Amino acid sequence: MMPADEIPLDIRRRLRWLPHLPYHTALGRRGLAAITLIGSFFQFKGNARVKAWWVHHGNKGCKVYQPVDKRTDAIMLWIHGGGYIGLAASLDDQFCRRVVEELGITVVSAEYRLAPKHRFPAGLDDCHASWQWMLDHAAELGCDASRSIVAGESAGGGLAAALAQRVHDEGGTQPLAQILVAPMLDDRTALREDLTREHHYIWNNQNNYGGWTCYLGQEPGQAEVPRYSVPARRFLLANLPPAWIGIGTADLFLDESVEYANRLKEAGVDCELVLAKGGVHAFHGIHPEAEISIPFWDSLFAFSRRTLNLA
């Protein structure tokens, strides 16, 4: 973990205003629920450039974003973060709008049940239901199901990686790529005492231990975990979709992200790894216009354009 003074000043200034909640405790989870509730009153409902609406299916549903002036039939399934224990699709309005406006594609943002009330596989099942809804309704949306990307951030990045694995094993229509932003991939990170002793902004290793425990229904690092519950535990990675993995070097998930990227490459999977020096967890959302955020966003969009063959 780099010293705090190596985190860019513009990022550090934003961090001063963010709450530091013990998300691994019941009190912290109530705080996440409060943030989600407050955010729901201010969620994006559409404007002159982007349409947005909710679709209810299965146990949860999804939020759809689409450009008013639609230029491409490509589509993305996006999965929000929250340590598997909090937040909601509507809190990622800013990201989804930016993707729609920048790329001109349709975005389907999955809502999913949260731990500890709903442990694995509930969250992944809900994301899979949104994936299937997206495929089934692609034509109605004016989209081509074969031109899709699955993507997510933090716990959503972990769910995106797990979904890519599950869809691969099931067969059928496959995503062209997976985009994993600061993904939460490996429960064994929670056992690293060296990381527990370090100060990580936004999401520390105590939170990480609690999040994985709530999600798995057992303490992290057990010899056996359910299939698809911990993406980094998968042994065979060959033939998974090409990947873009982006993360800041001051993020708790740095080591597991780098390791997963290297394992994908060793398995013959095309993988682009982007490291933002000094970036804390979610830095690109905390300050999208920061000096380190701009090239991070640019790389994500460039990868998406190449993958989807966008002009």
Buried (B, 14 or more C-beta within 10 A) or exposed (E): BBEEEEBBEBBBEBBEEEEEBBBBEEEBBEBBBEBBEEBEEEBBEEEEEBBBEBBEBBEBBBBBBBBEEBEBBBBBBBBBBBBBBBBBBBBBBEBBBBBBEBBBBBBBBBBBBBBBEBBBBBBBBBBBBBBBBBBEBBEEBEBBBBBBBBBBBBBBBBBBBBBBBBBBEEEEBBBBBBBBBBBBBBBBBBBBEEBBEBEBBBBBBBBBBBBBBBBBEBEBBEEEBBBBBBBBBBEEBEEBBBBBBBBBBBBBBBBBBBBBBEBBBEBEBEBBBBBBEBBBBBBBBBBBEBBBBEEBBEBBBEBBBEBBEBE
